[in-house]
Amino acid sequence: MIITATEKEKKDYGELVKSVTPNSHIFKDCIKAFVSGGIICIAGQFITDICKNNGLSETDAGLVCSIILILASVILTGAGIYNKLGKFCGAGTIVPITGFANSVSSPAVEFKKEGLVFGIGAKMFAVAGPVIVYGTLSSFIVGLIYYF
């Protein structure tokens, strides 16, 4: 037996959904994401340029930049600042290196009370684990395609 909603029930439900759904500010959110992601990228380029101007090779400067951005992301996550930035800036804070560092360190901070093994060790890669698995798998497949 199939029970269908009446037109009045459908209309009431639609009005309820509209009343509880937050208004979307897509243009404003896109601008904030673009600007905040751009600022992170500018900071990375600034760090790289400073390193290259102080005698490091392009490769070494990139390595130092990556380390500094990861460290900054982890420190800001531990201090509770990165999540606030993420709420304000949106997708702009998911620039790959800082967003990935945040996704690894955030569960570690959240579950530290459960101990080193069952807290930090078990939960640290809850978000980042699938990224690592499927990133490794896809790079393996692309490598095979490139090889053949």
Residue pairs with C-beta under 8 A, 6 or more apart in sequence:
5 13
29 90
29 91
32 88
32 89
32 90
32 92
33 89
33 90
33 91
33 92
34 92
35 89
35 92
36 85
36 88
36 89
36 90
36 92
36 93
37 89
37 91
37 92
37 93
37 94
37 95
38 92
39 92
40 69
40 92
40 93
40 95
40 98
41 95
43 69
44 65
44 69
44 97
47 61
47 64
47 65
47 68
47 69
48 61
48 62
48 64
48 65
49 61
51 60
51 61
51 64
51 65
52 58
52 61
56 64
66 97
69 97
69 98
69 101
70 97
70 98
70 101
72 98
73 82
73 97
73 98
73 99
73 101
73 102
73 105
74 101
74 102
74 105
76 82
76 85
76 102
77 83
77 101
77 102
77 105
77 106
77 109
78 105
78 109
82 93
82 98
82 102
82 106
83 102
83 106
85 93
86 93
86 94
86 102
93 99
93 102
100 128
100 131
103 127
103 128
103 131
104 124
104 125
104 127
104 128
105 124
106 127
107 123
107 124
107 125
107 126
107 127
108 120
108 123
108 124
110 123
111 119
111 120
111 122
111 123
111 124
112 119
112 120
113 119
114 120
114 122
114 123
125 132
